[in-house]
Amino acid sequence: MPIYEFHCEKCGKNFECLLIGSDKPECTLCHSRKVRKLMSACGFVSKGGGGQTVKQAAGSSCGGCHASSCAGCKH
């Protein structure tokens, strides 16, 4: 199920939303439907050598980030 990132045009909040079928996104703060989809980094999980799991976000703005999204990054 796809999770998309959105930006609310009314209050300025960025948020993530799980969309199923014909669901319409709604801001989690002000409940406005005046939102636009953001381009998000594509995360992936791979098994490295020796059974080590590696998680990365493509295009992450900081080198130490291993999140699938920079929306909640504290770095």
C-alpha positions as CSV (number, residue, x, y, z in Angstrom):
1,M,0.0,0.0,0.0
2,P,1.5,3.3,-1.0
3,I,2.4,6.0,1.5
4,Y,2.7,9.4,-0.1
5,E,4.1,12.7,1.3
6,F,2.0,15.9,1.0
7,H,2.2,19.6,1.8
8,C,-0.9,21.4,3.0
9,E,-1.4,24.7,1.1
10,K,-3.6,26.1,4.0
11,C,-1.4,25.6,7.1
12,G,2.0,24.6,5.6
13,K,2.4,21.3,7.3
14,N,4.1,18.4,5.5
15,F,2.6,15.0,6.3
16,E,2.5,11.4,5.1
17,C,-0.7,9.6,4.1
18,L,-1.6,6.0,3.3
19,L,-3.9,6.1,0.2
20,I,-6.1,3.1,-0.7
21,G,-8.2,3.1,-3.9
22,S,-9.8,6.5,-4.5
23,D,-9.0,8.0,-1.1
24,K,-8.4,11.7,-1.0
25,P,-5.6,13.1,1.2
26,E,-6.4,15.4,4.1
27,C,-4.1,17.4,6.2
28,T,-3.5,15.8,9.6
29,L,-3.4,19.2,11.4
30,C,-6.1,21.4,9.8
31,H,-8.0,18.8,7.9
32,S,-7.9,20.8,4.7
33,R,-8.0,18.9,1.4
34,K,-6.0,21.6,-0.4
35,V,-2.8,19.7,-0.5
36,R,-0.1,18.8,-3.1
37,K,1.9,15.7,-3.4
38,L,5.7,16.0,-2.7
39,M,8.5,14.2,-4.4
40,S,9.8,11.7,-1.8
41,A,13.0,9.7,-1.4
42,C,12.6,6.1,-2.2
43,G,13.7,3.9,0.7
44,F,14.9,0.4,0.4
45,V,16.2,-2.5,2.5
46,S,18.9,-4.8,1.4
47,K,20.9,-7.7,2.9
48,G,24.5,-6.7,2.9
49,G,27.5,-9.1,3.2
50,G,27.4,-11.3,6.3
51,G,23.7,-11.0,6.8
52,Q,23.9,-7.3,7.7
53,T,20.7,-5.3,7.0
54,V,21.2,-1.9,5.4
55,K,18.4,0.7,5.2
56,Q,18.9,3.9,3.3
57,A,16.9,6.8,1.8
58,A,17.9,7.8,-1.7
59,G,18.8,11.5,-1.9
60,S,18.9,12.0,1.8
61,S,20.1,15.5,2.7
62,C,22.3,14.3,5.7
63,G,24.9,11.5,5.6
64,G,23.8,9.9,8.9
65,C,20.1,9.5,8.0
66,H,18.8,5.9,7.7
67,A,15.1,6.9,7.6
68,S,12.8,6.1,4.6
69,S,11.7,9.8,4.7
70,C,13.2,13.1,5.7
71,A,9.8,14.5,6.8
72,G,10.5,13.8,10.5
73,C,14.3,14.1,10.4
74,K,15.8,15.9,13.4
75,H,19.3,16.3,11.8
